[in-house]
């Protein structure tokens, strides 16, 4: 029997496609905060949502992210996401 490691998949909030976790950008709302922030490491604790690194997904996700995270998303977070996508 082969010993293959399972690759964790997550669903993009924008396009709803399932992709490997490593290909997506994570946005997290820490338990002790009411605002969301970018999580480059993918290890911060709190409620998280994932988005594909594409402008189309970000556009679609702007409506869905506040619902998915249960908080408001500041313009600063959207600007950081745009910069991250441009890389």
PDB file with SEQRES, HELIX, SHEET and CRYST1 records, atoms N, CA, C and O in Angstrom:
SEQRES   1 A   87  UNK UNK UNK UNK UNK UNK UNK UNK UNK UNK UNK UNK UNK          
SEQRES   2 A   87  UNK UNK UNK UNK UNK UNK UNK UNK UNK UNK UNK UNK UNK          
SEQRES   3 A   87  UNK UNK UNK UNK UNK UNK UNK UNK UNK UNK UNK UNK UNK          
SEQRES   4 A   87  UNK UNK UNK UNK UNK UNK UNK UNK UNK UNK UNK UNK UNK          
SEQRES   5 A   87  UNK UNK UNK UNK UNK UNK UNK UNK UNK UNK UNK UNK UNK          
SEQRES   6 A   87  UNK UNK UNK UNK UNK UNK UNK UNK UNK UNK UNK UNK UNK          
SEQRES   7 A   87  UNK UNK UNK UNK UNK UNK UNK UNK UNK                          
HELIX    1 AA1 UNK A   21  UNK A   23  5                                   3    
HELIX    2 AA2 UNK A   55  UNK A   69  1                                  15    
HELIX    3 AA3 UNK A   75  UNK A   86  1                                  12    
SHEET    1 AA1 2 UNK A   9  UNK A  11  0                                        
SHEET    2 AA1 2 UNK A  18  UNK A  20 -1                                        
SHEET    1 AA2 3 UNK A  37  UNK A  39  0                                        
SHEET    2 AA2 3 UNK A  24  UNK A  29 -1                                        
SHEET    3 AA2 3 UNK A  47  UNK A  52 -1                                        
CRYST1    1.000    1.000    1.000  90.00  90.00  90.00 P 1           1          
ATOM      1  N   UNK A   1       0.829  -1.181   0.000  1.00  0.00           N  
ATOM      2  CA  UNK A   1       0.000   0.000   0.000  1.00  0.00           C  
ATOM      3  C   UNK A   1       0.878   1.251   0.000  1.00  0.00           C  
ATOM      4  O   UNK A   1       1.843   1.348   0.758  1.00  0.00           O  
ATOM      5  N   UNK A   2       0.533   2.190  -0.850  1.00  0.00           N  
ATOM      6  CA  UNK A   2       1.308   3.427  -0.941  1.00  0.00           C  
ATOM      7  C   UNK A   2       1.032   4.347   0.231  1.00  0.00           C  
ATOM      8  O   UNK A   2      -0.078   4.395   0.763  1.00  0.00           O  
ATOM      9  N   UNK A   3       2.045   5.061   0.615  1.00  0.00           N  
ATOM     10  CA  UNK A   3       1.931   6.020   1.703  1.00  0.00           C  
ATOM     11  C   UNK A   3       1.860   7.428   1.117  1.00  0.00           C  
ATOM     12  O   UNK A   3       2.849   8.160   1.143  1.00  0.00           O  
ATOM     13  N   UNK A   4       0.704   7.810   0.590  1.00  0.00           N  
ATOM     14  CA  UNK A   4       0.567   9.139   0.016  1.00  0.00           C  
ATOM     15  C   UNK A   4      -0.079  10.071   1.026  1.00  0.00           C  
ATOM     16  O   UNK A   4      -1.019   9.708   1.733  1.00  0.00           O  
ATOM     17  N   UNK A   5       0.447  11.260   1.070  1.00  0.00           N  
ATOM     18  CA  UNK A   5      -0.064  12.250   2.010  1.00  0.00           C  
ATOM     19  C   UNK A   5      -1.229  13.004   1.374  1.00  0.00           C  
ATOM     20  O   UNK A   5      -1.138  13.442   0.227  1.00  0.00           O  
ATOM     21  N   UNK A   6      -2.309  13.153   2.111  1.00  0.00           N  
ATOM     22  CA  UNK A   6      -3.475  13.859   1.611  1.00  0.00           C  
ATOM     23  C   UNK A   6      -3.212  15.363   1.625  1.00  0.00           C  
ATOM     24  O   UNK A   6      -2.745  15.915   2.621  1.00  0.00           O  
ATOM     25  N   UNK A   7      -3.520  16.018   0.504  1.00  0.00           N  
ATOM     26  CA  UNK A   7      -3.331  17.459   0.394  1.00  0.00           C  
ATOM     27  C   UNK A   7      -4.632  18.138   0.818  1.00  0.00           C  
ATOM     28  O   UNK A   7      -5.684  17.887   0.229  1.00  0.00           O  
ATOM     29  N   UNK A   8      -4.563  19.007   1.850  1.00  0.00           N  
ATOM     30  CA  UNK A   8      -5.796  19.676   2.305  1.00  0.00           C  
ATOM     31  C   UNK A   8      -6.323  20.645   1.252  1.00  0.00           C  
ATOM     32  O   UNK A   8      -5.562  21.405   0.654  1.00  0.00           O  
ATOM     33  N   UNK A   9      -7.630  20.606   1.035  1.00  0.00           N  
ATOM     34  CA  UNK A   9      -8.277  21.497   0.080  1.00  0.00           C  
ATOM     35  C   UNK A   9      -9.214  22.435   0.815  1.00  0.00           C  
ATOM     36  O   UNK A   9      -9.787  22.080   1.844  1.00  0.00           O  
ATOM     37  N   UNK A  10      -9.364  23.636   0.276  1.00  0.00           N  
ATOM     38  CA  UNK A  10     -10.289  24.618   0.814  1.00  0.00           C  
ATOM     39  C   UNK A  10     -11.076  25.214  -0.345  1.00  0.00           C  
ATOM     40  O   UNK A  10     -10.653  25.141  -1.498  1.00  0.00           O  
ATOM     41  N   UNK A  11     -12.224  25.803  -0.026  1.00  0.00           N  
ATOM     42  CA  UNK A  11     -13.082  26.377  -1.050  1.00  0.00           C  
ATOM     43  C   UNK A  11     -12.903  27.889  -1.093  1.00  0.00           C  
ATOM     44  O   UNK A  11     -12.922  28.554  -0.057  1.00  0.00           O  
ATOM     45  N   UNK A  12     -12.730  28.423  -2.287  1.00  0.00           N  
ATOM     46  CA  UNK A  12     -12.601  29.867  -2.478  1.00  0.00           C  
ATOM     47  C   UNK A  12     -13.949  30.523  -2.225  1.00  0.00           C  
ATOM     48  O   UNK A  12     -14.980  30.039  -2.693  1.00  0.00           O  
ATOM     49  N   UNK A  13     -13.938  31.625  -1.484  1.00  0.00           N  
ATOM     50  CA  UNK A  13     -15.165  32.359  -1.181  1.00  0.00           C  
ATOM     51  C   UNK A  13     -15.712  33.030  -2.447  1.00  0.00           C  
ATOM     52  O   UNK A  13     -16.921  33.219  -2.575  1.00  0.00           O  
ATOM     53  N   UNK A  14     -14.830  33.388  -3.374  1.00  0.00           N  
ATOM     54  CA  UNK A  14     -15.247  34.078  -4.589  1.00  0.00           C  
ATOM     55  C   UNK A  14     -15.861  33.165  -5.627  1.00  0.00           C  
ATOM     56  O   UNK A  14     -17.030  33.319  -5.981  1.00  0.00           O  
ATOM     57  N   UNK A  15     -15.077  32.208  -6.123  1.00  0.00           N  
ATOM     58  CA  UNK A  15     -15.537  31.361  -7.226  1.00  0.00           C  
ATOM     59  C   UNK A  15     -16.112  30.027  -6.762  1.00  0.00           C  
ATOM     60  O   UNK A  15     -16.669  29.287  -7.573  1.00  0.00           O  
ATOM     61  N   UNK A  16     -15.989  29.707  -5.488  1.00  0.00           N  
ATOM     62  CA  UNK A  16     -16.502  28.471  -4.896  1.00  0.00           C  
ATOM     63  C   UNK A  16     -15.793  27.200  -5.397  1.00  0.00           C  
ATOM     64  O   UNK A  16     -16.309  26.096  -5.228  1.00  0.00           O  
ATOM     65  N   UNK A  17     -14.628  27.357  -6.003  1.00  0.00           N  
ATOM     66  CA  UNK A  17     -13.858  26.201  -6.474  1.00  0.00           C  
ATOM     67  C   UNK A  17     -12.992  25.667  -5.337  1.00  0.00           C  
ATOM     68  O   UNK A  17     -12.462  26.435  -4.534  1.00  0.00           O  
ATOM     69  N   UNK A  18     -12.855  24.342  -5.277  1.00  0.00           N  
ATOM     70  CA  UNK A  18     -11.974  23.729  -4.284  1.00  0.00           C  
ATOM     71  C   UNK A  18     -10.580  23.623  -4.868  1.00  0.00           C  
ATOM     72  O   UNK A  18     -10.384  23.133  -5.980  1.00  0.00           O  
ATOM     73  N   UNK A  19      -9.608  24.098  -4.088  1.00  0.00           N  
ATOM     74  CA  UNK A  19      -8.214  24.089  -4.516  1.00  0.00           C  
ATOM     75  C   UNK A  19      -7.344  23.720  -3.326  1.00  0.00           C  
ATOM     76  O   UNK A  19      -7.785  23.813  -2.180  1.00  0.00           O  
ATOM     77  N   UNK A  20      -6.097  23.296  -3.591  1.00  0.00           N  
ATOM     78  CA  UNK A  20      -5.187  23.028  -2.479  1.00  0.00           C  
ATOM     79  C   UNK A  20      -4.999  24.275  -1.616  1.00  0.00           C  
ATOM     80  O   UNK A  20      -4.894  25.392  -2.122  1.00  0.00           O  
ATOM     81  N   UNK A  21      -4.960  24.060  -0.325  1.00  0.00           N  
ATOM     82  CA  UNK A  21      -4.855  25.147   0.646  1.00  0.00           C  
ATOM     83  C   UNK A  21      -3.658  26.056   0.364  1.00  0.00           C  
ATOM     84  O   UNK A  21      -3.731  27.267   0.575  1.00  0.00           O  
ATOM     85  N   UNK A  22      -2.568  25.476  -0.108  1.00  0.00           N  
ATOM     86  CA  UNK A  22      -1.346  26.245  -0.346  1.00  0.00           C  
ATOM     87  C   UNK A  22      -1.473  27.236  -1.497  1.00  0.00           C  
ATOM     88  O   UNK A  22      -0.678  28.173  -1.581  1.00  0.00           O  
ATOM     89  N   UNK A  23      -2.451  27.056  -2.388  1.00  0.00           N  
ATOM     90  CA  UNK A  23      -2.640  27.948  -3.527  1.00  0.00           C  
ATOM     91  C   UNK A  23      -3.541  29.142  -3.201  1.00  0.00           C  
ATOM     92  O   UNK A  23      -3.658  30.061  -4.010  1.00  0.00           O  
ATOM     93  N   UNK A  24      -4.172  29.140  -2.042  1.00  0.00           N  
ATOM     94  CA  UNK A  24      -5.148  30.165  -1.694  1.00  0.00           C  
ATOM     95  C   UNK A  24      -4.600  31.150  -0.669  1.00  0.00           C  
ATOM     96  O   UNK A  24      -3.611  30.871   0.009  1.00  0.00           O  
ATOM     97  N   UNK A  25      -5.248  32.299  -0.565  1.00  0.00           N  
ATOM     98  CA  UNK A  25      -4.903  33.328   0.419  1.00  0.00           C  
ATOM     99  C   UNK A  25      -5.941  33.251   1.534  1.00  0.00           C  
ATOM    100  O   UNK A  25      -7.140  33.169   1.267  1.00  0.00           O  
ATOM    101  N   UNK A  26      -5.479  33.277   2.785  1.00  0.00           N  
ATOM    102  CA  UNK A  26      -6.389  33.160   3.921  1.00  0.00           C  
ATOM    103  C   UNK A  26      -6.630  34.521   4.569  1.00  0.00           C  
ATOM    104  O   UNK A  26      -5.704  35.301   4.792  1.00  0.00           O  
ATOM    105  N   UNK A  27      -7.896  34.777   4.862  1.00  0.00           N  
ATOM    106  CA  UNK A  27      -8.306  35.958   5.617  1.00  0.00           C  
ATOM    107  C   UNK A  27      -8.897  35.427   6.913  1.00  0.00           C  
ATOM    108  O   UNK A  27      -9.714  34.506   6.889  1.00  0.00           O  
ATOM    109  N   UNK A  28      -8.497  35.991   8.037  1.00  0.00           N  
ATOM    110  CA  UNK A  28      -8.921  35.460   9.332  1.00  0.00           C  
ATOM    111  C   UNK A  28      -9.505  36.565  10.213  1.00  0.00           C  
ATOM    112  O   UNK A  28      -9.077  37.718  10.163  1.00  0.00           O  
ATOM    113  N   UNK A  29     -10.491  36.179  11.018  1.00  0.00           N  
ATOM    114  CA  UNK A  29     -11.019  37.050  12.062  1.00  0.00           C  
ATOM    115  C   UNK A  29     -10.647  36.403  13.385  1.00  0.00           C  
ATOM    116  O   UNK A  29     -11.252  35.404  13.775  1.00  0.00           O  
ATOM    117  N   UNK A  30      -9.657  36.959  14.084  1.00  0.00           N  
ATOM    118  CA  UNK A  30      -9.267  36.395  15.376  1.00  0.00           C  
ATOM    119  C   UNK A  30     -10.436  36.421  16.366  1.00  0.00           C  
ATOM    120  O   UNK A  30     -11.301  37.294  16.291  1.00  0.00           O  
ATOM    121  N   UNK A  31     -10.455  35.480  17.272  1.00  0.00           N  
ATOM    122  CA  UNK A  31     -11.549  35.343  18.234  1.00  0.00           C  
ATOM    123  C   UNK A  31     -11.722  36.589  19.101  1.00  0.00           C  
ATOM    124  O   UNK A  31     -12.839  36.913  19.505  1.00  0.00           O  
ATOM    125  N   UNK A  32     -10.640  37.278  19.383  1.00  0.00           N  
ATOM    126  CA  UNK A  32     -10.707  38.451  20.262  1.00  0.00           C  
ATOM    127  C   UNK A  32     -10.847  39.767  19.498  1.00  0.00           C  
ATOM    128  O   UNK A  32     -10.632  40.835  20.072  1.00  0.00           O  
ATOM    129  N   UNK A  33     -11.204  39.708  18.217  1.00  0.00           N  
ATOM    130  CA  UNK A  33     -11.276  40.910  17.394  1.00  0.00           C  
ATOM    131  C   UNK A  33     -12.574  40.957  16.597  1.00  0.00           C  
ATOM    132  O   UNK A  33     -13.202  39.927  16.353  1.00  0.00           O  
ATOM    133  N   UNK A  34     -12.962  42.145  16.200  1.00  0.00           N  
ATOM    134  CA  UNK A  34     -14.158  42.332  15.375  1.00  0.00           C  
ATOM    135  C   UNK A  34     -13.805  42.701  13.938  1.00  0.00           C  
ATOM    136  O   UNK A  34     -14.689  42.986  13.131  1.00  0.00           O  
ATOM    137  N   UNK A  35     -12.502  42.695  13.618  1.00  0.00           N  
ATOM    138  CA  UNK A  35     -12.070  43.013  12.262  1.00  0.00           C  
ATOM    139  C   UNK A  35     -11.227  41.874  11.700  1.00  0.00           C  
ATOM    140  O   UNK A  35     -10.587  41.129  12.442  1.00  0.00           O  
ATOM    141  N   UNK A  36     -11.240  41.756  10.394  1.00  0.00           N  
ATOM    142  CA  UNK A  36     -10.492  40.700   9.724  1.00  0.00           C  
ATOM    143  C   UNK A  36      -9.099  41.189   9.360  1.00  0.00           C  
ATOM    144  O   UNK A  36      -8.846  42.391   9.286  1.00  0.00           O  
ATOM    145  N   UNK A  37      -8.200  40.236   9.133  1.00  0.00           N  
ATOM    146  CA  UNK A  37      -6.844  40.558   8.718  1.00  0.00           C  
ATOM    147  C   UNK A  37      -6.323  39.458   7.808  1.00  0.00           C  
ATOM    148  O   UNK A  37      -6.871  38.356   7.771  1.00  0.00           O  
ATOM    149  N   UNK A  38      -5.274  39.762   7.082  1.00  0.00           N  
ATOM    150  CA  UNK A  38      -4.662  38.809   6.176  1.00  0.00           C  
ATOM    151  C   UNK A  38      -3.785  37.849   6.970  1.00  0.00           C  
ATOM    152  O   UNK A  38      -3.068  38.268   7.878  1.00  0.00           O  
ATOM    153  N   UNK A  39      -3.839  36.573   6.633  1.00  0.00           N  
ATOM    154  CA  UNK A  39      -3.040  35.559   7.322  1.00  0.00           C  
ATOM    155  C   UNK A  39      -2.128  34.887   6.308  1.00  0.00           C  
ATOM    156  O   UNK A  39      -2.526  33.931   5.642  1.00  0.00           O  
ATOM    157  N   UNK A  40      -0.906  35.388   6.193  1.00  0.00           N  
ATOM    158  CA  UNK A  40       0.039  34.831   5.210  1.00  0.00           C  
ATOM    159  C   UNK A  40       0.550  33.452   5.617  1.00  0.00           C  
ATOM    160  O   UNK A  40       0.882  32.636   4.757  1.00  0.00           O  
ATOM    161  N   UNK A  41       0.615  33.188   6.905  1.00  0.00           N  
ATOM    162  CA  UNK A  41       1.143  31.895   7.366  1.00  0.00           C  
ATOM    163  C   UNK A  41       0.092  30.798   7.318  1.00  0.00           C  
ATOM    164  O   UNK A  41       0.428  29.622   7.179  1.00  0.00           O  
ATOM    165  N   UNK A  42      -1.180  31.172   7.432  1.00  0.00           N  
ATOM    166  CA  UNK A  42      -2.250  30.178   7.438  1.00  0.00           C  
ATOM    167  C   UNK A  42      -2.396  29.485   8.773  1.00  0.00           C  
ATOM    168  O   UNK A  42      -3.070  28.459   8.865  1.00  0.00           O  
ATOM    169  N   UNK A  43      -1.775  30.028   9.815  1.00  0.00           N  
ATOM    170  CA  UNK A  43      -1.781  29.360  11.109  1.00  0.00           C  
ATOM    171  C   UNK A  43      -2.382  30.174  12.245  1.00  0.00           C  
ATOM    172  O   UNK A  43      -2.440  29.698  13.379  1.00  0.00           O  
ATOM    173  N   UNK A  44      -2.827  31.385  11.962  1.00  0.00           N  
ATOM    174  CA  UNK A  44      -3.428  32.195  13.020  1.00  0.00           C  
ATOM    175  C   UNK A  44      -4.746  31.557  13.441  1.00  0.00           C  
ATOM    176  O   UNK A  44      -5.471  30.999  12.618  1.00  0.00           O  
ATOM    177  N   UNK A  45      -5.041  31.647  14.718  1.00  0.00           N  
ATOM    178  CA  UNK A  45      -6.291  31.064  15.191  1.00  0.00           C  
ATOM    179  C   UNK A  45      -7.435  32.034  14.955  1.00  0.00           C  
ATOM    180  O   UNK A  45      -7.252  33.251  14.994  1.00  0.00           O  
ATOM    181  N   UNK A  46      -8.598  31.492  14.712  1.00  0.00           N  
ATOM    182  CA  UNK A  46      -9.779  32.304  14.467  1.00  0.00           C  
ATOM    183  C   UNK A  46     -10.552  31.784  13.270  1.00  0.00           C  
ATOM    184  O   UNK A  46     -10.178  30.785  12.655  1.00  0.00           O  
ATOM    185  N   UNK A  47     -11.612  32.461  12.956  1.00  0.00           N  
ATOM    186  CA  UNK A  47     -12.465  32.077  11.832  1.00  0.00           C  
ATOM    187  C   UNK A  47     -11.786  32.506  10.531  1.00  0.00           C  
ATOM    188  O   UNK A  47     -11.418  33.670  10.371  1.00  0.00           O  
ATOM    189  N   UNK A  48     -11.623  31.575   9.619  1.00  0.00           N  
ATOM    190  CA  UNK A  48     -10.895  31.868   8.386  1.00  0.00           C  
ATOM    191  C   UNK A  48     -11.733  31.664   7.140  1.00  0.00           C  
ATOM    192  O   UNK A  48     -12.705  30.909   7.139  1.00  0.00           O  
ATOM    193  N   UNK A  49     -11.342  32.347   6.085  1.00  0.00           N  
ATOM    194  CA  UNK A  49     -11.941  32.191   4.764  1.00  0.00           C  
ATOM    195  C   UNK A  49     -10.802  32.257   3.757  1.00  0.00           C  
ATOM    196  O   UNK A  49      -9.780  32.897   4.005  1.00  0.00           O  
ATOM    197  N   UNK A  50     -10.982  31.597   2.628  1.00  0.00           N  
ATOM    198  CA  UNK A  50      -9.932  31.508   1.622  1.00  0.00           C  
ATOM    199  C   UNK A  50     -10.392  32.120   0.312  1.00  0.00           C  
ATOM    200  O   UNK A  50     -11.578  32.113  -0.018  1.00  0.00           O  
ATOM    201  N   UNK A  51      -9.417  32.655  -0.435  1.00  0.00           N  
ATOM    202  CA  UNK A  51      -9.711  33.266  -1.727  1.00  0.00           C  
ATOM    203  C   UNK A  51      -8.585  32.953  -2.710  1.00  0.00           C  
ATOM    204  O   UNK A  51      -7.413  32.920  -2.337  1.00  0.00           O  
ATOM    205  N   UNK A  52      -8.957  32.726  -3.967  1.00  0.00           N  
ATOM    206  CA  UNK A  52      -7.981  32.490  -5.029  1.00  0.00           C  
ATOM    207  C   UNK A  52      -7.200  33.779  -5.283  1.00  0.00           C  
ATOM    208  O   UNK A  52      -7.731  34.873  -5.091  1.00  0.00           O  
ATOM    209  N   UNK A  53      -5.958  33.657  -5.710  1.00  0.00           N  
ATOM    210  CA  UNK A  53      -5.188  34.865  -6.020  1.00  0.00           C  
ATOM    211  C   UNK A  53      -5.549  35.412  -7.409  1.00  0.00           C  
ATOM    212  O   UNK A  53      -4.698  35.453  -8.297  1.00  0.00           O  
ATOM    213  N   UNK A  54      -6.800  35.829  -7.596  1.00  0.00           N  
ATOM    214  CA  UNK A  54      -7.221  36.435  -8.863  1.00  0.00           C  
ATOM    215  C   UNK A  54      -8.144  37.610  -8.571  1.00  0.00           C  
ATOM    216  O   UNK A  54      -8.874  37.616  -7.580  1.00  0.00           O  
ATOM    217  N   UNK A  55      -8.096  38.602  -9.453  1.00  0.00           N  
ATOM    218  CA  UNK A  55      -8.902  39.810  -9.273  1.00  0.00           C  
ATOM    219  C   UNK A  55     -10.394  39.495  -9.378  1.00  0.00           C  
ATOM    220  O   UNK A  55     -11.203  40.099  -8.673  1.00  0.00           O  
ATOM    221  N   UNK A  56     -10.766  38.551 -10.253  1.00  0.00           N  
ATOM    222  CA  UNK A  56     -12.176  38.179 -10.403  1.00  0.00           C  
ATOM    223  C   UNK A  56     -12.735  37.596  -9.110  1.00  0.00           C  
ATOM    224  O   UNK A  56     -13.848  37.930  -8.703  1.00  0.00           O  
ATOM    225  N   UNK A  57     -11.970  36.733  -8.474  1.00  0.00           N  
ATOM    226  CA  UNK A  57     -12.424  36.126  -7.217  1.00  0.00           C  
ATOM    227  C   UNK A  57     -12.541  37.169  -6.120  1.00  0.00           C  
ATOM    228  O   UNK A  57     -13.467  37.114  -5.311  1.00  0.00           O  
ATOM    229  N   UNK A  58     -11.619  38.111  -6.082  1.00  0.00           N  
ATOM    230  CA  UNK A  58     -11.680  39.171  -5.077  1.00  0.00           C  
ATOM    231  C   UNK A  58     -12.936  40.018  -5.272  1.00  0.00           C  
ATOM    232  O   UNK A  58     -13.599  40.394  -4.305  1.00  0.00           O  
ATOM    233  N   UNK A  59     -13.250  40.309  -6.520  1.00  0.00           N  
ATOM    234  CA  UNK A  59     -14.447  41.096  -6.821  1.00  0.00           C  
ATOM    235  C   UNK A  59     -15.709  40.382  -6.328  1.00  0.00           C  
ATOM    236  O   UNK A  59     -16.584  41.006  -5.729  1.00  0.00           O  
ATOM    237  N   UNK A  60     -15.800  39.072  -6.582  1.00  0.00           N  
ATOM    238  CA  UNK A  60     -16.953  38.286  -6.142  1.00  0.00           C  
ATOM    239  C   UNK A  60     -16.970  38.129  -4.624  1.00  0.00           C  
ATOM    240  O   UNK A  60     -18.034  38.125  -4.005  1.00  0.00           O  
ATOM    241  N   UNK A  61     -15.790  38.000  -4.032  1.00  0.00           N  
ATOM    242  CA  UNK A  61     -15.680  37.747  -2.603  1.00  0.00           C  
ATOM    243  C   UNK A  61     -16.002  38.959  -1.741  1.00  0.00           C  
ATOM    244  O   UNK A  61     -16.278  38.803  -0.552  1.00  0.00           O  
ATOM    245  N   UNK A  62     -15.975  40.149  -2.302  1.00  0.00           N  
ATOM    246  CA  UNK A  62     -16.240  41.356  -1.506  1.00  0.00           C  
ATOM    247  C   UNK A  62     -17.620  41.315  -0.862  1.00  0.00           C  
ATOM    248  O   UNK A  62     -17.808  41.862   0.224  1.00  0.00           O  
ATOM    249  N   UNK A  63     -18.584  40.677  -1.511  1.00  0.00           N  
ATOM    250  CA  UNK A  63     -19.920  40.552  -0.936  1.00  0.00           C  
ATOM    251  C   UNK A  63     -19.995  39.406   0.063  1.00  0.00           C  
ATOM    252  O   UNK A  63     -20.734  39.478   1.044  1.00  0.00           O  
ATOM    253  N   UNK A  64     -19.226  38.350  -0.189  1.00  0.00           N  
ATOM    254  CA  UNK A  64     -19.344  37.131   0.614  1.00  0.00           C  
ATOM    255  C   UNK A  64     -18.436  37.086   1.839  1.00  0.00           C  
ATOM    256  O   UNK A  64     -18.761  36.414   2.818  1.00  0.00           O  
ATOM    257  N   UNK A  65     -17.314  37.783   1.802  1.00  0.00           N  
ATOM    258  CA  UNK A  65     -16.361  37.733   2.925  1.00  0.00           C  
ATOM    259  C   UNK A  65     -16.948  38.197   4.253  1.00  0.00           C  
ATOM    260  O   UNK A  65     -16.752  37.520   5.262  1.00  0.00           O  
ATOM    261  N   UNK A  66     -17.661  39.322   4.297  1.00  0.00           N  
ATOM    262  CA  UNK A  66     -18.220  39.738   5.595  1.00  0.00           C  
ATOM    263  C   UNK A  66     -19.186  38.706   6.175  1.00  0.00           C  
ATOM    264  O   UNK A  66     -19.252  38.538   7.393  1.00  0.00           O  
ATOM    265  N   UNK A  67     -19.924  38.025   5.328  1.00  0.00           N  
ATOM    266  CA  UNK A  67     -20.851  36.994   5.795  1.00  0.00           C  
ATOM    267  C   UNK A  67     -20.072  35.771   6.282  1.00  0.00           C  
ATOM    268  O   UNK A  67     -20.381  35.210   7.333  1.00  0.00           O  
ATOM    269  N   UNK A  68     -19.069  35.367   5.519  1.00  0.00           N  
ATOM    270  CA  UNK A  68     -18.285  34.175   5.863  1.00  0.00           C  
ATOM    271  C   UNK A  68     -17.523  34.351   7.180  1.00  0.00           C  
ATOM    272  O   UNK A  68     -17.384  33.404   7.954  1.00  0.00           O  
ATOM    273  N   UNK A  69     -17.035  35.561   7.424  1.00  0.00           N  
ATOM    274  CA  UNK A  69     -16.254  35.807   8.634  1.00  0.00           C  
ATOM    275  C   UNK A  69     -17.075  36.370   9.781  1.00  0.00           C  
ATOM    276  O   UNK A  69     -16.622  36.365  10.926  1.00  0.00           O  
ATOM    277  N   UNK A  70     -18.257  36.847   9.494  1.00  0.00           N  
ATOM    278  CA  UNK A  70     -19.115  37.386  10.543  1.00  0.00           C  
ATOM    279  C   UNK A  70     -18.644  38.714  11.095  1.00  0.00           C  
ATOM    280  O   UNK A  70     -18.870  39.017  12.266  1.00  0.00           O  
ATOM    281  N   UNK A  71     -17.989  39.511  10.263  1.00  0.00           N  
ATOM    282  CA  UNK A  71     -17.528  40.828  10.680  1.00  0.00           C  
ATOM    283  C   UNK A  71     -17.368  41.713   9.453  1.00  0.00           C  
ATOM    284  O   UNK A  71     -17.447  41.243   8.319  1.00  0.00           O  
ATOM    285  N   UNK A  72     -17.143  42.990   9.693  1.00  0.00           N  
ATOM    286  CA  UNK A  72     -16.918  43.896   8.577  1.00  0.00           C  
ATOM    287  C   UNK A  72     -15.456  43.806   8.138  1.00  0.00           C  
ATOM    288  O   UNK A  72     -14.562  43.537   8.941  1.00  0.00           O  
ATOM    289  N   UNK A  73     -15.241  44.037   6.850  1.00  0.00           N  
ATOM    290  CA  UNK A  73     -13.896  43.992   6.288  1.00  0.00           C  
ATOM    291  C   UNK A  73     -13.503  45.414   5.924  1.00  0.00           C  
ATOM    292  O   UNK A  73     -14.222  46.090   5.189  1.00  0.00           O  
ATOM    293  N   UNK A  74     -12.372  45.870   6.431  1.00  0.00           N  
ATOM    294  CA  UNK A  74     -11.937  47.246   6.165  1.00  0.00           C  
ATOM    295  C   UNK A  74     -11.329  47.354   4.763  1.00  0.00           C  
ATOM    296  O   UNK A  74     -10.915  46.360   4.167  1.00  0.00           O  
ATOM    297  N   UNK A  75     -11.289  48.581   4.258  1.00  0.00           N  
ATOM    298  CA  UNK A  75     -10.681  48.828   2.949  1.00  0.00           C  
ATOM    299  C   UNK A  75      -9.204  48.465   2.951  1.00  0.00           C  
ATOM    300  O   UNK A  75      -8.658  48.063   1.924  1.00  0.00           O  
ATOM    301  N   UNK A  76      -8.560  48.606   4.100  1.00  0.00           N  
ATOM    302  CA  UNK A  76      -7.139  48.271   4.225  1.00  0.00           C  
ATOM    303  C   UNK A  76      -6.895  46.793   3.922  1.00  0.00           C  
ATOM    304  O   UNK A  76      -5.904  46.453   3.275  1.00  0.00           O  
ATOM    305  N   UNK A  77      -7.776  45.921   4.378  1.00  0.00           N  
ATOM    306  CA  UNK A  77      -7.645  44.483   4.114  1.00  0.00           C  
ATOM    307  C   UNK A  77      -7.808  44.212   2.619  1.00  0.00           C  
ATOM    308  O   UNK A  77      -7.060  43.418   2.048  1.00  0.00           O  
ATOM    309  N   UNK A  78      -8.778  44.864   1.985  1.00  0.00           N  
ATOM    310  CA  UNK A  78      -8.979  44.695   0.543  1.00  0.00           C  
ATOM    311  C   UNK A  78      -7.766  45.190  -0.246  1.00  0.00           C  
ATOM    312  O   UNK A  78      -7.390  44.584  -1.249  1.00  0.00           O  
ATOM    313  N   UNK A  79      -7.152  46.294   0.205  1.00  0.00           N  
ATOM    314  CA  UNK A  79      -5.955  46.815  -0.460  1.00  0.00           C  
ATOM    315  C   UNK A  79      -4.795  45.831  -0.329  1.00  0.00           C  
ATOM    316  O   UNK A  79      -4.057  45.610  -1.289  1.00  0.00           O  
ATOM    317  N   UNK A  80      -4.635  45.250   0.836  1.00  0.00           N  
ATOM    318  CA  UNK A  80      -3.574  44.256   1.035  1.00  0.00           C  
ATOM    319  C   UNK A  80      -3.818  43.022   0.167  1.00  0.00           C  
ATOM    320  O   UNK A  80      -2.881  42.451  -0.390  1.00  0.00           O  
ATOM    321  N   UNK A  81      -5.074  42.619   0.058  1.00  0.00           N  
ATOM    322  CA  UNK A  81      -5.413  41.486  -0.810  1.00  0.00           C  
ATOM    323  C   UNK A  81      -5.063  41.785  -2.264  1.00  0.00           C  
ATOM    324  O   UNK A  81      -4.506  40.934  -2.958  1.00  0.00           O  
ATOM    325  N   UNK A  82      -5.385  42.980  -2.720  1.00  0.00           N  
ATOM    326  CA  UNK A  82      -5.069  43.371  -4.092  1.00  0.00           C  
ATOM    327  C   UNK A  82      -3.571  43.332  -4.336  1.00  0.00           C  
ATOM    328  O   UNK A  82      -3.127  42.865  -5.384  1.00  0.00           O  
ATOM    329  N   UNK A  83      -2.781  43.819  -3.375  1.00  0.00           N  
ATOM    330  CA  UNK A  83      -1.319  43.790  -3.493  1.00  0.00           C  
ATOM    331  C   UNK A  83      -0.802  42.354  -3.515  1.00  0.00           C  
ATOM    332  O   UNK A  83       0.106  42.023  -4.278  1.00  0.00           O  
ATOM    333  N   UNK A  84      -1.385  41.510  -2.675  1.00  0.00           N  
ATOM    334  CA  UNK A  84      -0.983  40.097  -2.610  1.00  0.00           C  
ATOM    335  C   UNK A  84      -1.282  39.387  -3.933  1.00  0.00           C  
ATOM    336  O   UNK A  84      -0.500  38.552  -4.387  1.00  0.00           O  
ATOM    337  N   UNK A  85      -2.407  39.722  -4.540  1.00  0.00           N  
ATOM    338  CA  UNK A  85      -2.810  39.111  -5.811  1.00  0.00           C  
ATOM    339  C   UNK A  85      -1.892  39.570  -6.941  1.00  0.00           C  
ATOM    340  O   UNK A  85      -1.600  38.790  -7.847  1.00  0.00           O  
ATOM    341  N   UNK A  86      -1.435  40.809  -6.904  1.00  0.00           N  
ATOM    342  CA  UNK A  86      -0.557  41.328  -7.942  1.00  0.00           C  
ATOM    343  C   UNK A  86       0.810  40.646  -7.955  1.00  0.00           C  
ATOM    344  O   UNK A  86       1.469  40.622  -8.994  1.00  0.00           O  
ATOM    345  N   UNK A  87       1.246  40.098  -6.835  1.00  0.00           N  
ATOM    346  CA  UNK A  87       2.571  39.453  -6.731  1.00  0.00           C  
ATOM    347  C   UNK A  87       2.689  38.234  -7.610  1.00  0.00           C  
ATOM    348  O   UNK A  87       3.736  37.588  -7.633  1.00  0.00           O  
TER     349      UNK A  87                                                      
END                                                                             
